[in-house]
Amino acid sequence: MKKLSKVSSDVENSIKLQFPFLQNVKENIDHGEMGRAAISVFDHWITCENEYHLLDNIDVIEQENRNKKFLSHWAALFDAAEVFTVRYRGQWPHKEKLVIKQYTDKAGHLTQC
């Protein structure tokens, strides 16, 4: 089964209306509203002094437990909502085009998370 499918022009236009600066973020153009996009599983910035030990030096069993929790999170997200990704096609910067794709296969989505 195909992991990704191109979305209809209606869906693509709707997403572009909601996130008008997707192209600018990719090209690192400062437009004053959103210079970068970041997604985190933490509710605050991780600092080396306070929390970095939580990300490193863990045993194999703990790492497996964390991986299972993380995958169950992405599986629940796939079950609860439509999941999209942004791709770029063409030669950057002159002929590049933003393409929005939707994950259609849960297993394929989880292999990339």
N, C-alpha and C positions, 0 to 999 in steps of 0.2 A: 504494500500500500504506500502511496505517496505521503511523505511527511508534510510537505508544504504545498499550498495551492495559492495561485494568484487570486486576489480578492476582486470582486466586481468594482466597477468604477464608482458606483454609489457608496459602497463601503469605504473605498479608498478616499473619496472626497470627504466623507464624514470624518474619517480619522485625520485627514489633513486640516480640516476645519478646527478640530479639537486641539491639534498639535501643529500650529502653523510654522513652527521654527525647526522642524525635523531636519530639513536640508542644511540650515545654518549651523545646527549643533554638530552635524557630521563634518562640516567644513571648518569648524572652529571660528565662525564669524561671530563677533561680539555684537549683539543687537540690543543689549541692555536688559533683557528679560530673563534669558536662560542661556548661560554660556556653556554649560555641560549638563549631561544627564548622568545620574548615578543611582544605582539601586543597591540597597543594603538590607541584609537580614537583621541588622542591629538597630537599636533605637537611638544611637548616638555614634559619634566618630570614635573609632578605635585609636587609642594612643599607645605608643610603644611602651611608655613607662607603666601604664596601669593595666592594660588588657592584652598586650601582645602574647603573653604566656598562654592565653586561652586558645590561641590559634596554632601554636607550635608545641612540640614536645608532648604529644598525647600518645597514648598507647593504641595499638591496633584495634582492640575491641571498642574503645571509645570512638575512634575514627569511623568504624563501621556503624555504630549507633547514630552518630551525627549524619553520616551519609544517608541512612535509612530515613531519618527525620526530614532531611532536606528533600529527598525524592518524594516523600509522602506529601510534603508541602506543594511541590510542583504538580503532582498528580491531582491533588485537590483543586488547585488553581485551574487546571485543564478541565476538570469536571464541572466547575462552577461558572466558567466564563469562556468567551472566545479568546484565543491566544494568538497574537500577531507578532511578527518580526519585521524589521526593516532591512532591506537589501539594497544594494546599489549596483546597477548594470551599466555597462558602457565605459568608455575611457575617460578617467577623471582628468581635468575638471570640466572640459568643454562639452563632452557628449554623455556625461554621466546622468543617470535617471534614477530617482528614488522609486523603489518598488516595494509595496507592502504585501506581505504574504501571511497566510493564516496556517497555523498548525492544524492538520486534519487527522493526524495519527498520534495517539497518546504515547505509544512506545517510542516512536520517533522523536517526539517532543522531549521525553525523559532522557533519551540518550544524549541530548544536547544541553541538558540542564546540569 
